[in-house]
Structure formats: structure tokens, C-alpha cells
Amino acid sequence: MVSKTIKINLKADAEARPVAVLVQKASLFESSVFIQADEKKINAKSIMGMMSLGLEQDKEVIVCADGVDEALAVEELAGYLQKAQ
């Protein structure tokens, strides 16, 4: 398992689009991918789960993955969350 702690950079008016893109990106990986914020650990491939997480600007989260492409999944998703438009 690989994990990385990051701060989210989302535009305040971005609404649901960045979350939908995140789920699409996570679904491209074979590994199990999760985003953890506070006490919630949510499957990053679940749109409903990710919407319930309440991602917001400057929130600290942990991106983690477990599987054959775990390192790439964590880097890609962490990079996206740090630069989402």
C-alpha cells in the first residue's frame, strides 16, 4: 500500500465537476484507491462516496492505493487534487 498526504486545491465555484473527474481518473487504475479525510475513508471510484466526502479548498486528505499500479495511482490522483480546476 502506498499513501500520500496532500492539501486540496479546488476552485470554490467548481461544484461537482472535479469530483467526477477524480472518480473517472481513479477508475482507470487496477488498484483499490481511497481518499481519507477526517475519519472517513472512501473508495475513490465511487461517485456517491466521493460526493459525501465534502472535499474543499485547503483540506488535508490522504490518497492511498493498494495493488499493481498503486504508486502511479497515488501520484496521479494526488497531483490532480493539488491542481484541480
C-alpha positions as MATLAB code, in Angstrom:
seq = 'MVSKTIKINLKADAEARPVAVLVQKASLFESSVFIQADEKKINAKSIMGMMSLGLEQDKEVIVCADGVDEALAVEELAGYLQKAQ';
ca = [
       0.000    0.000    0.000;
       1.186    3.481   -0.916;
      -0.195    6.711    0.573;
       0.429   10.432    0.378;
      -0.910   13.320    2.476;
      -1.792   16.426    0.475;
      -3.760   19.670    0.658;
      -6.551   20.012   -1.876;
      -6.548   22.890   -4.333;
     -10.114   23.174   -5.668;
     -11.742   26.306   -7.004;
     -14.530   27.448   -4.691;
     -17.085   27.509   -7.514;
     -16.032   24.194   -9.041;
     -19.006   22.252   -7.584;
     -19.143   18.541   -8.522;
     -17.043   18.516  -11.697;
     -13.620   17.972  -10.037;
     -15.040   15.073   -8.007;
     -16.480   13.449  -11.150;
     -13.123   13.809  -12.914;
     -11.350   12.353   -9.878;
     -13.635    9.291   -9.955;
     -13.000    8.856  -13.692;
      -9.250    9.045  -13.150;
      -9.363    6.612  -10.203;
     -11.382    4.134  -12.273;
      -8.541    3.880  -14.783;
      -6.360    2.104  -12.220;
      -6.479   -1.565  -11.356;
      -5.525   -0.859   -7.735;
      -8.023   -0.146   -4.972;
      -7.877    3.616   -4.418;
      -9.137    5.545   -1.380;
      -9.314    9.153   -0.227;
      -9.288    9.663    3.537;
     -10.436   12.893    5.176;
     -11.051   13.201    8.887;
     -12.421    9.808    9.969;
     -13.891    8.920    6.558;
     -12.067    6.617    4.138;
     -13.915    6.497    0.816;
     -13.427    4.428   -2.330;
     -12.205    6.966   -4.914;
     -14.013    5.027   -7.659;
     -17.424    5.700   -6.058;
     -19.064    8.931   -7.204;
     -21.619    8.911   -4.389;
     -18.963    8.181   -1.785;
     -16.690   10.909   -3.061;
     -19.538   13.443   -3.154;
     -20.227   12.674    0.521;
     -16.617   13.380    1.483;
     -17.019   17.154    1.196;
     -13.717   17.984   -0.464;
     -12.893   21.673   -0.170;
     -10.044   24.108   -0.709;
      -7.019   23.547    1.563;
      -8.494   20.435    3.205;
      -5.828   17.894    4.121;
      -6.507   14.391    2.803;
      -4.653   11.117    2.408;
      -4.634    9.485   -1.015;
      -3.871    5.772   -0.760;
      -3.860    2.819   -3.144;
      -3.211   -0.899   -2.944;
      -2.484   -3.027   -5.994;
      -0.272   -3.482   -9.028;
      -0.298    0.190  -10.082;
      -0.611    1.726   -6.604;
       2.328    4.151   -6.824;
       1.163    5.585  -10.142;
      -2.432    5.842   -8.899;
      -1.406    7.810   -5.800;
       0.846   10.162   -7.771;
      -1.762   10.817  -10.484;
      -4.668   11.407   -8.103;
      -2.669   13.445   -5.603;
      -1.353   15.564   -8.460;
      -4.864   16.101   -9.787;
      -6.258   17.127   -6.387;
      -3.434   19.600   -5.922;
      -4.091   21.227   -9.316;
      -7.825   20.680   -9.945;
      -9.629   23.414  -11.814;
];
